[in-house]
Amino acid sequence: MESKRLNECPLHGAGVRPDYLVGRRLERVLASWHRYGAEPRSGPLDVWLIDSEEAATHVTTGSDWCLIVETSVPFQGYEMAESGRVEVAPVHGETPFVDHLGETVRAVREETAPDTGRLALEITFDSGRVRCETWSGDLRLSSK
């Protein structure tokens, strides 16, 4: 029987090991937000970290509240009729990653749970850290 990786979500799999980011420079950050009418956007729902190798690391939450980390190209925004729309755009101060643009990733650390997989990812730069976590199904980003 094959042993399960600790960061592996039963529904979404393990994704990528984010330690490949170590030594790469954060060049751009894109994010998706939910917009409903004239209300301020909520989120972000997803973030994509574009590094010096042009790899796009997608961070989001799964339907079972796991934290998904995968490599994927950012998707286009889309309309959801009366439910609003999802916009995808470069970030301009809306996430803590903006403070680290142009910096090199020095370390990454994951927090996992045996039944749900990855719960948090902390990315360390020279000037600080950004924590990505799932909280009640929402993506939460914070600086340290």
ChimeraX commands (.cxc) that place a marker at each C-alpha (Angstrom):
marker #1 position 0.00,0.00,0.00 radius 0.5
marker #1 position 1.29,3.44,-0.92 radius 0.5
marker #1 position 1.85,5.92,1.92 radius 0.5
marker #1 position 0.05,9.24,1.72 radius 0.5
marker #1 position 2.05,12.48,1.79 radius 0.5
marker #1 position 1.14,14.68,4.75 radius 0.5
marker #1 position 0.32,17.67,2.55 radius 0.5
marker #1 position -1.97,15.62,0.32 radius 0.5
marker #1 position -5.63,16.58,0.34 radius 0.5
marker #1 position -7.99,13.60,-0.09 radius 0.5
marker #1 position -10.00,15.52,-2.74 radius 0.5
marker #1 position -7.39,17.66,-4.49 radius 0.5
marker #1 position -4.14,15.73,-4.13 radius 0.5
marker #1 position -0.79,17.08,-2.99 radius 0.5
marker #1 position -0.27,19.78,-5.61 radius 0.5
marker #1 position 3.36,20.84,-5.94 radius 0.5
marker #1 position 6.05,20.97,-3.31 radius 0.5
marker #1 position 6.50,24.73,-2.90 radius 0.5
marker #1 position 10.18,24.43,-1.97 radius 0.5
marker #1 position 10.94,24.82,-5.69 radius 0.5
marker #1 position 10.29,28.56,-5.08 radius 0.5
marker #1 position 13.40,28.87,-2.90 radius 0.5
marker #1 position 16.01,30.91,-4.76 radius 0.5
marker #1 position 13.51,32.38,-7.23 radius 0.5
marker #1 position 12.63,36.07,-7.37 radius 0.5
marker #1 position 9.00,37.17,-7.08 radius 0.5
marker #1 position 8.35,39.17,-10.25 radius 0.5
marker #1 position 4.56,39.62,-10.39 radius 0.5
marker #1 position 1.44,38.71,-8.43 radius 0.5
marker #1 position -2.03,38.27,-9.90 radius 0.5
marker #1 position -5.17,37.61,-7.90 radius 0.5
marker #1 position -8.85,36.90,-8.41 radius 0.5
marker #1 position -11.63,38.69,-6.53 radius 0.5
marker #1 position -15.37,38.29,-6.37 radius 0.5
marker #1 position -17.32,41.44,-7.32 radius 0.5
marker #1 position -21.01,41.89,-6.76 radius 0.5
marker #1 position -22.55,45.06,-8.16 radius 0.5
marker #1 position -20.97,48.20,-6.71 radius 0.5
marker #1 position -19.83,46.48,-3.51 radius 0.5
marker #1 position -16.10,46.38,-2.83 radius 0.5
marker #1 position -14.42,43.25,-4.08 radius 0.5
marker #1 position -13.93,40.46,-1.61 radius 0.5
marker #1 position -11.02,38.10,-1.47 radius 0.5
marker #1 position -8.66,37.44,-2.97 radius 0.5
marker #1 position -9.99,34.04,-3.91 radius 0.5
marker #1 position -6.76,32.98,-5.65 radius 0.5
marker #1 position -3.23,34.34,-6.02 radius 0.5
marker #1 position -0.65,33.50,-8.66 radius 0.5
marker #1 position 2.99,34.14,-7.82 radius 0.5
marker #1 position 4.96,34.67,-11.02 radius 0.5
marker #1 position 8.65,34.08,-10.37 radius 0.5
marker #1 position 11.93,34.78,-12.14 radius 0.5
marker #1 position 11.60,31.50,-14.06 radius 0.5
marker #1 position 8.15,32.63,-15.34 radius 0.5
marker #1 position 6.50,29.81,-13.37 radius 0.5
marker #1 position 3.05,30.64,-12.03 radius 0.5
marker #1 position 2.37,29.20,-8.58 radius 0.5
marker #1 position -1.36,29.18,-7.87 radius 0.5
marker #1 position -2.48,29.37,-4.22 radius 0.5
marker #1 position -6.16,28.92,-3.37 radius 0.5
marker #1 position -8.50,26.99,-1.11 radius 0.5
marker #1 position -10.24,23.73,-1.88 radius 0.5
marker #1 position -13.87,22.84,-1.39 radius 0.5
marker #1 position -12.87,20.84,1.68 radius 0.5
marker #1 position -10.97,23.84,3.13 radius 0.5
marker #1 position -7.50,22.55,2.25 radius 0.5
marker #1 position -4.88,24.95,0.87 radius 0.5
marker #1 position -4.10,24.15,-2.76 radius 0.5
marker #1 position -0.65,24.99,-4.11 radius 0.5
marker #1 position -0.15,24.11,-7.78 radius 0.5
marker #1 position 1.51,25.37,-10.91 radius 0.5
marker #1 position -1.05,26.74,-13.33 radius 0.5
marker #1 position -1.55,29.63,-15.68 radius 0.5
marker #1 position -3.88,32.34,-14.30 radius 0.5
marker #1 position -7.40,31.99,-15.66 radius 0.5
marker #1 position -9.47,34.79,-17.16 radius 0.5
marker #1 position -12.17,36.53,-15.15 radius 0.5
marker #1 position -15.74,35.46,-15.73 radius 0.5
marker #1 position -19.34,36.60,-15.25 radius 0.5
marker #1 position -21.73,34.77,-12.91 radius 0.5
marker #1 position -24.98,36.53,-13.93 radius 0.5
marker #1 position -26.88,37.72,-10.85 radius 0.5
marker #1 position -24.12,36.40,-8.57 radius 0.5
marker #1 position -21.63,38.99,-9.80 radius 0.5
marker #1 position -18.30,38.32,-11.46 radius 0.5
marker #1 position -14.79,37.14,-10.74 radius 0.5
marker #1 position -12.02,39.52,-11.80 radius 0.5
marker #1 position -8.40,38.50,-12.33 radius 0.5
marker #1 position -5.78,41.26,-12.34 radius 0.5
marker #1 position -2.31,42.23,-11.11 radius 0.5
marker #1 position -2.27,43.24,-7.47 radius 0.5
marker #1 position -1.47,46.81,-6.46 radius 0.5
marker #1 position -1.26,46.78,-2.68 radius 0.5
marker #1 position -4.17,44.38,-2.10 radius 0.5
marker #1 position -2.02,41.51,-0.79 radius 0.5
marker #1 position 1.06,41.32,1.43 radius 0.5
marker #1 position 3.03,39.88,-1.51 radius 0.5
marker #1 position 3.28,43.37,-3.05 radius 0.5
marker #1 position 5.80,44.35,-0.35 radius 0.5
marker #1 position 8.13,41.59,-1.58 radius 0.5
marker #1 position 8.06,42.12,-5.36 radius 0.5
marker #1 position 11.58,41.81,-6.74 radius 0.5
marker #1 position 12.77,39.84,-3.70 radius 0.5
marker #1 position 14.10,36.29,-3.67 radius 0.5
marker #1 position 12.30,33.54,-1.79 radius 0.5
marker #1 position 14.60,32.38,1.04 radius 0.5
marker #1 position 12.47,29.61,2.55 radius 0.5
marker #1 position 9.04,28.00,2.52 radius 0.5
marker #1 position 7.26,26.14,5.28 radius 0.5
marker #1 position 4.04,24.14,5.15 radius 0.5
marker #1 position 1.57,23.26,7.89 radius 0.5
marker #1 position -0.46,20.12,7.35 radius 0.5
marker #1 position -3.06,17.94,9.01 radius 0.5
marker #1 position -3.32,14.20,8.39 radius 0.5
marker #1 position -6.99,14.24,7.35 radius 0.5
marker #1 position -7.12,17.43,5.29 radius 0.5
marker #1 position -3.62,17.93,3.90 radius 0.5
marker #1 position -2.03,21.37,3.58 radius 0.5
marker #1 position -3.52,24.08,5.82 radius 0.5
marker #1 position -0.93,26.86,5.51 radius 0.5
marker #1 position 2.12,27.94,3.56 radius 0.5
marker #1 position 4.61,30.49,4.81 radius 0.5
marker #1 position 6.98,32.09,2.29 radius 0.5
marker #1 position 10.06,33.88,3.66 radius 0.5
marker #1 position 11.80,36.79,1.92 radius 0.5
marker #1 position 14.70,38.94,3.19 radius 0.5
marker #1 position 12.30,41.64,4.38 radius 0.5
marker #1 position 9.65,39.41,5.98 radius 0.5
marker #1 position 7.22,36.55,5.52 radius 0.5
marker #1 position 3.82,36.04,3.93 radius 0.5
marker #1 position 1.48,33.45,5.38 radius 0.5
marker #1 position -1.17,31.85,3.15 radius 0.5
marker #1 position -3.79,29.83,4.97 radius 0.5
marker #1 position -7.28,28.52,4.68 radius 0.5
marker #1 position -9.77,29.72,7.24 radius 0.5
marker #1 position -13.36,28.46,7.07 radius 0.5
marker #1 position -12.87,27.88,3.36 radius 0.5
marker #1 position -11.48,31.36,2.65 radius 0.5
marker #1 position -7.95,32.20,1.52 radius 0.5
marker #1 position -6.23,34.36,4.14 radius 0.5
marker #1 position -2.96,36.20,3.46 radius 0.5
marker #1 position -0.99,37.95,6.17 radius 0.5
marker #1 position 2.47,39.49,6.69 radius 0.5
marker #1 position 4.89,38.70,9.44 radius 0.5
marker link #1:1,2 radius 0.2
marker link #1:2,3 radius 0.2
marker link #1:3,4 radius 0.2
marker link #1:4,5 radius 0.2
marker link #1:5,6 radius 0.2
marker link #1:6,7 radius 0.2
marker link #1:7,8 radius 0.2
marker link #1:8,9 radius 0.2
marker link #1:9,10 radius 0.2
marker link #1:10,11 radius 0.2
marker link #1:11,12 radius 0.2
marker link #1:12,13 radius 0.2
marker link #1:13,14 radius 0.2
marker link #1:14,15 radius 0.2
marker link #1:15,16 radius 0.2
marker link #1:16,17 radius 0.2
marker link #1:17,18 radius 0.2
marker link #1:18,19 radius 0.2
marker link #1:19,20 radius 0.2
marker link #1:20,21 radius 0.2
marker link #1:21,22 radius 0.2
marker link #1:22,23 radius 0.2
marker link #1:23,24 radius 0.2
marker link #1:24,25 radius 0.2
marker link #1:25,26 radius 0.2
marker link #1:26,27 radius 0.2
marker link #1:27,28 radius 0.2
marker link #1:28,29 radius 0.2
marker link #1:29,30 radius 0.2
marker link #1:30,31 radius 0.2
marker link #1:31,32 radius 0.2
marker link #1:32,33 radius 0.2
marker link #1:33,34 radius 0.2
marker link #1:34,35 radius 0.2
marker link #1:35,36 radius 0.2
marker link #1:36,37 radius 0.2
marker link #1:37,38 radius 0.2
marker link #1:38,39 radius 0.2
marker link #1:39,40 radius 0.2
marker link #1:40,41 radius 0.2
marker link #1:41,42 radius 0.2
marker link #1:42,43 radius 0.2
marker link #1:43,44 radius 0.2
marker link #1:44,45 radius 0.2
marker link #1:45,46 radius 0.2
marker link #1:46,47 radius 0.2
marker link #1:47,48 radius 0.2
marker link #1:48,49 radius 0.2
marker link #1:49,50 radius 0.2
marker link #1:50,51 radius 0.2
marker link #1:51,52 radius 0.2
marker link #1:52,53 radius 0.2
marker link #1:53,54 radius 0.2
marker link #1:54,55 radius 0.2
marker link #1:55,56 radius 0.2
marker link #1:56,57 radius 0.2
marker link #1:57,58 radius 0.2
marker link #1:58,59 radius 0.2
marker link #1:59,60 radius 0.2
marker link #1:60,61 radius 0.2
marker link #1:61,62 radius 0.2
marker link #1:62,63 radius 0.2
marker link #1:63,64 radius 0.2
marker link #1:64,65 radius 0.2
marker link #1:65,66 radius 0.2
marker link #1:66,67 radius 0.2
marker link #1:67,68 radius 0.2
marker link #1:68,69 radius 0.2
marker link #1:69,70 radius 0.2
marker link #1:70,71 radius 0.2
marker link #1:71,72 radius 0.2
marker link #1:72,73 radius 0.2
marker link #1:73,74 radius 0.2
marker link #1:74,75 radius 0.2
marker link #1:75,76 radius 0.2
marker link #1:76,77 radius 0.2
marker link #1:77,78 radius 0.2
marker link #1:78,79 radius 0.2
marker link #1:79,80 radius 0.2
marker link #1:80,81 radius 0.2
marker link #1:81,82 radius 0.2
marker link #1:82,83 radius 0.2
marker link #1:83,84 radius 0.2
marker link #1:84,85 radius 0.2
marker link #1:85,86 radius 0.2
marker link #1:86,87 radius 0.2
marker link #1:87,88 radius 0.2
marker link #1:88,89 radius 0.2
marker link #1:89,90 radius 0.2
marker link #1:90,91 radius 0.2
marker link #1:91,92 radius 0.2
marker link #1:92,93 radius 0.2
marker link #1:93,94 radius 0.2
marker link #1:94,95 radius 0.2
marker link #1:95,96 radius 0.2
marker link #1:96,97 radius 0.2
marker link #1:97,98 radius 0.2
marker link #1:98,99 radius 0.2
marker link #1:99,100 radius 0.2
marker link #1:100,101 radius 0.2
marker link #1:101,102 radius 0.2
marker link #1:102,103 radius 0.2
marker link #1:103,104 radius 0.2
marker link #1:104,105 radius 0.2
marker link #1:105,106 radius 0.2
marker link #1:106,107 radius 0.2
marker link #1:107,108 radius 0.2
marker link #1:108,109 radius 0.2
marker link #1:109,110 radius 0.2
marker link #1:110,111 radius 0.2
marker link #1:111,112 radius 0.2
marker link #1:112,113 radius 0.2
marker link #1:113,114 radius 0.2
marker link #1:114,115 radius 0.2
marker link #1:115,116 radius 0.2
marker link #1:116,117 radius 0.2
marker link #1:117,118 radius 0.2
marker link #1:118,119 radius 0.2
marker link #1:119,120 radius 0.2
marker link #1:120,121 radius 0.2
marker link #1:121,122 radius 0.2
marker link #1:122,123 radius 0.2
marker link #1:123,124 radius 0.2
marker link #1:124,125 radius 0.2
marker link #1:125,126 radius 0.2
marker link #1:126,127 radius 0.2
marker link #1:127,128 radius 0.2
marker link #1:128,129 radius 0.2
marker link #1:129,130 radius 0.2
marker link #1:130,131 radius 0.2
marker link #1:131,132 radius 0.2
marker link #1:132,133 radius 0.2
marker link #1:133,134 radius 0.2
marker link #1:134,135 radius 0.2
marker link #1:135,136 radius 0.2
marker link #1:136,137 radius 0.2
marker link #1:137,138 radius 0.2
marker link #1:138,139 radius 0.2
marker link #1:139,140 radius 0.2
marker link #1:140,141 radius 0.2
marker link #1:141,142 radius 0.2
marker link #1:142,143 radius 0.2
marker link #1:143,144 radius 0.2
view
